[in-house]
Amino acid sequence: MTILDYRGWNILEQSSSNHQWSLLDNLPIVQVNFGVHPFFKVSIEDGNITLSEGELGLPDEQLYYLHRDHPIIVAYKELIRDVHNILKASTNSETENFVDNLFGFERRIVNAMKTARQKHSVSKIFRLYDIKTRTHSLPIDMTIQNMFSTYRIDDDTPIKVKDLELIHQISVVATATEPKILNDFVMWTLVRRFLPLMSHKIRSSLDNFHRKLYGNSYNNMPWHFCTELTNEWMRFGIEALRQNPQLIVVDTSKLKRDEFDEELSYEEQLIRDQLNYNDEFIKVLFFHLRDTFRYTIKDASWIDGKFAEYVNNRLSNIRLQIGIPQRILRDLDYVQKYYREFIINEINFMRNVEQHWNIEKKILGNLVKSDISEDDRIVYEMFSSSRDGDKRRIKYLKDLNMVIVDRKVLREPYYHFKYPLAVNFARLGTDLASILLEAAFEIGEAYKELLFHENQYLAEEKDILHKNTLEGDALKCIYDLYSIDNRTFTTPGSIRKGLFSTMTSSNIAHKALNSFINKLEKEAAYMDAGLVKELNVNKRQSGLMKYNHEEIFSMTLMQKHCSVISEEYKSVKVFTEGRLPERQMFDIIWNNVPVISESFECSTDAKLCNNIL
């Protein structure tokens, strides 16, 4: 395949000397064939073709407003300069012009996005024709048609757009930009995606940029690169072999007897896991947290009664999937079929990149057509190797009303059913409570859409949003207390939501721990006798015997927020990770989750936010 270029990068073939580079012609090639997203991104969310803003070189828009001498800006420009010099022979002046033009163009896009966000647009469904008329300089229709070529796409196809005004403003910037800069931006987005797969010299430059950006103080070793790449591309296969060793084809004649005994059949392994009660306790923990959460929503005075009822009804039917579905693990051919189209090309490595993206793209197409089984959907969501995919180990799937849990979080030293109850509730319990809160938010958004669709409300839109909410004015309170003290930068919305989620999940997990202990003491006869025996309430190591459940819960929970980072990284962590530094998180949780400080009889005069579930 040939990618056309316009007097630019030597790594790209030029079709003819008289060629005039066109964004409309070339952008779909990059998007569809390589899965990179300059200007805009096409993805699938809840079965809907979804349109959102594209990729930029820095992880957050606000980083582009740092001073030009800031170490992150200097390192980013050095990365652009180094890659340009390695891939294209040019003079120093040409290179500097390229760096300045590219960074300046990315910043123009950021300015346009900032202007668009001031209008506070919300995610809506539009016809493809309506999107085309608002973004005529971007080949959105061609990209979608080529991405899902086996699915009928026309002007009436519904597209979910995160922020149409934002995409429109990006289109305006593209219209007012000369082709050479557009070409350089598209090609830089393409090249930047695959920098970790390029030469050692390029990877060294990338590592230097990451050290400045993330505060890393180490160099990645060659073995780390290889293992990370294998894990990224074949996570499902690796985990499937781990969960069912029978899938591993070995010559048993060369195994020692003790090694052979470890090769259990899948049924034998299920029996062993059942005796361990790991899965059984996770189910009990999850559904007890769910019921605690539902009762808390019902009793919250600021939540509208009908809204609470709708959310709780959906939560009552929520499902839990632990690890890879058993039906798949029993199918000895499933994994082989999954990777059948992924044939390693040892001569041209980039062919592997393209081929691997084709597998992902095929799955996306099946999601659009709803031509995918529930098991296949779970595998995709749990092990998607797309670089833009959600890599969290615990997720909520709204259309399936299901929480999926990757077994990677269910292993020691993070979790074991024999750990003290308070430890498991403070660790995995808060993780599950957080995902239940996310599910409740998703269900609540569906309820609001239903109100608008059925015209059940005559009030203003803001009134509807205010009355039907889980957090009331908590987010505003959190913003007022913990905003960034800087005129140039604003507190990312993810910070407020993250703090609200952390506080809420801590409260819910604590309530659930106490009620679960009471249940074990009063209603143990209604539970699995073997599990109850293993979950002896006071079973713990001698060093913890002097602490009660409240204290162990608090210590374990706060341990999650104990880490050391460099002083330089503290000021940018909110933009690179969407999280406050852990030391600051420690103080906020300690002051705003009363059960934590009260467990050690420590008083605090900090102002508390209301409407924390």
Secondary structure as the mmCIF struct_conf table of DSSP 4:
data_model
#
loop_
_struct_conf.conf_type_id
_struct_conf.id
_struct_conf.beg_label_comp_id
_struct_conf.beg_label_asym_id
_struct_conf.beg_label_seq_id
_struct_conf.end_label_comp_id
_struct_conf.end_label_asym_id
_struct_conf.end_label_seq_id
BEND BEND1 TYR A 6 ARG A 7
TURN_TY1_P TURN_TY1_P1 ASN A 10 ILE A 11
BEND BEND2 LEU A 12 LEU A 12
BEND BEND3 SER A 15 SER A 15
TURN_TY1_P TURN_TY1_P2 SER A 17 ASN A 18
HELX_RH_AL_P HELX_RH_AL_P1 LEU A 23 PHE A 34
BEND BEND4 PRO A 38 PHE A 39
STRN STRN1 PHE A 40 GLU A 45
TURN_TY1_P TURN_TY1_P3 ASP A 46 GLY A 47
STRN STRN2 ASN A 48 GLU A 53
BEND BEND5 GLY A 57 ASP A 60
HELX_RH_3T_P HELX_RH_3T_P1 GLU A 61 TYR A 65
BEND BEND6 LEU A 66 LEU A 66
TURN_TY1_P TURN_TY1_P4 ARG A 68 ASP A 69
BEND BEND7 HIS A 70 HIS A 70
HELX_RH_AL_P HELX_RH_AL_P2 PRO A 71 LEU A 87
BEND BEND8 LYS A 88 LYS A 88
HELX_RH_AL_P HELX_RH_AL_P3 ASN A 92 ARG A 117
TURN_TY1_P TURN_TY1_P5 GLN A 118 LYS A 119
STRN STRN3 LYS A 124 ARG A 127
HELX_RH_AL_P HELX_RH_AL_P4 LEU A 128 ARG A 134
TURN_TY1_P TURN_TY1_P6 HIS A 136 SER A 137
BEND BEND9 LEU A 138 LEU A 138
HELX_RH_AL_P HELX_RH_AL_P5 ILE A 140 MET A 147
TURN_TY1_P TURN_TY1_P7 PHE A 148 THR A 150
BEND BEND10 TYR A 151 TYR A 151
TURN_TY1_P TURN_TY1_P8 ASP A 155 ASP A 156
STRN STRN4 PRO A 158 VAL A 161
BEND BEND11 LYS A 162 LYS A 162
HELX_RH_AL_P HELX_RH_AL_P6 LEU A 164 THR A 175
TURN_TY1_P TURN_TY1_P9 ALA A 176 ALA A 176
BEND BEND12 THR A 177 THR A 177
HELX_RH_AL_P HELX_RH_AL_P7 PRO A 179 ARG A 193
TURN_TY1_P TURN_TY1_P10 PHE A 194 PHE A 194
HELX_RH_3T_P HELX_RH_3T_P2 LEU A 195 LEU A 197
BEND BEND13 MET A 198 MET A 198
HELX_RH_AL_P HELX_RH_AL_P8 HIS A 200 TYR A 214
BEND BEND14 TYR A 218 TYR A 218
HELX_LH_PP_P HELX_LH_PP_P1 ASN A 219 MET A 221
HELX_RH_AL_P HELX_RH_AL_P9 PRO A 222 TRP A 233
BEND BEND15 MET A 234 MET A 234
HELX_RH_AL_P HELX_RH_AL_P10 ARG A 235 GLN A 243
HELX_RH_3T_P HELX_RH_3T_P3 PRO A 245 LEU A 247
BEND BEND16 ILE A 248 ILE A 248
HELX_RH_3T_P HELX_RH_3T_P4 THR A 252 LYS A 254
BEND BEND17 LEU A 255 LEU A 255
HELX_RH_AL_P HELX_RH_AL_P11 ARG A 257 ASP A 261
TURN_TY1_P TURN_TY1_P11 GLU A 262 GLU A 262
HELX_RH_AL_P HELX_RH_AL_P12 TYR A 266 ASN A 276
TURN_TY1_P TURN_TY1_P12 TYR A 277 TYR A 277
HELX_RH_AL_P HELX_RH_AL_P13 ASN A 278 ASP A 299
TURN_TY1_P TURN_TY1_P13 SER A 301 TRP A 302
BEND BEND18 ILE A 303 ILE A 303
HELX_RH_AL_P HELX_RH_AL_P14 GLY A 305 SER A 316
TURN_TY1_P TURN_TY1_P14 ASN A 317 ASN A 317
STRN STRN5 ARG A 319 ILE A 322
BEND BEND19 GLY A 323 ILE A 324
HELX_RH_AL_P HELX_RH_AL_P15 GLN A 326 ARG A 330
TURN_TY1_P TURN_TY1_P15 LEU A 332 ASP A 333
HELX_RH_AL_P HELX_RH_AL_P16 TYR A 334 TYR A 338
TURN_TY1_P TURN_TY1_P16 TYR A 339 GLU A 341
BEND BEND20 GLU A 346 ILE A 347
HELX_RH_AL_P HELX_RH_AL_P17 PHE A 349 VAL A 368
TURN_TY1_P TURN_TY1_P17 LYS A 369 SER A 370
BEND BEND21 ILE A 372 ILE A 372
HELX_RH_AL_P HELX_RH_AL_P18 GLU A 374 PHE A 383
TURN_TY1_P TURN_TY1_P18 ARG A 387 ASP A 388
BEND BEND22 GLY A 389 GLY A 389
BEND BEND23 ARG A 393 ARG A 393
STRN STRN6 ILE A 394 LEU A 397
TURN_TY1_P TURN_TY1_P19 LYS A 398 ASN A 401
STRN STRN7 MET A 402 VAL A 405
HELX_RH_3T_P HELX_RH_3T_P5 ARG A 407 LEU A 410
BEND BEND24 ARG A 411 ARG A 411
TURN_TY1_P TURN_TY1_P20 GLU A 412 TYR A 414
TURN_TY1_P TURN_TY1_P21 PHE A 417 LYS A 418
BEND BEND25 TYR A 419 TYR A 419
HELX_RH_AL_P HELX_RH_AL_P19 LEU A 421 ASN A 424
HELX_RH_PI_P HELX_RH_PI_P1 PHE A 425 GLY A 429
HELX_RH_AL_P HELX_RH_AL_P20 THR A 430 HIS A 453
TURN_TY1_P TURN_TY1_P22 GLU A 454 ASN A 455
BEND BEND26 ALA A 459 ALA A 459
HELX_RH_AL_P HELX_RH_AL_P21 GLU A 461 LYS A 467
BEND BEND27 ASN A 468 ASN A 468
BEND BEND28 LEU A 470 GLU A 471
TURN_TY1_P TURN_TY1_P23 GLY A 472 ASP A 473
HELX_RH_AL_P HELX_RH_AL_P22 ALA A 474 LEU A 481
BEND BEND29 TYR A 482 TYR A 482
BEND BEND30 ARG A 487 THR A 488
HELX_RH_AL_P HELX_RH_AL_P23 GLY A 493 LYS A 522
BEND BEND31 GLU A 523 GLU A 523
HELX_RH_3T_P HELX_RH_3T_P6 ALA A 524 TYR A 526
BEND BEND32 MET A 527 MET A 527
HELX_RH_AL_P HELX_RH_AL_P24 ALA A 529 GLU A 534
TURN_TY1_P TURN_TY1_P24 LEU A 535 LEU A 535
TURN_TY1_P TURN_TY1_P25 VAL A 537 ASN A 538
HELX_RH_3T_P HELX_RH_3T_P7 SER A 542 LEU A 544
TURN_TY1_P TURN_TY1_P26 MET A 545 LYS A 546
BEND BEND33 TYR A 547 TYR A 547
HELX_RH_AL_P HELX_RH_AL_P25 HIS A 549 GLN A 559
TURN_TY1_P TURN_TY1_P27 LYS A 560 HIS A 561
HELX_RH_AL_P HELX_RH_AL_P26 GLU A 567 LYS A 570
TURN_TY1_P TURN_TY1_P28 SER A 571 VAL A 572
HELX_RH_AL_P HELX_RH_AL_P27 LYS A 573 THR A 576
TURN_TY1_P TURN_TY1_P29 GLU A 577 GLU A 577
BEND BEND34 GLY A 578 ARG A 579
HELX_RH_AL_P HELX_RH_AL_P28 GLU A 582 ASN A 592
HELX_RH_AL_P HELX_RH_AL_P29 PRO A 594 SER A 599
TURN_TY1_P TURN_TY1_P30 PHE A 600 GLU A 601
HELX_LH_PP_P HELX_LH_PP_P2 ALA A 606 CYS A 609
BEND BEND35 ASN A 610 ASN A 610
#
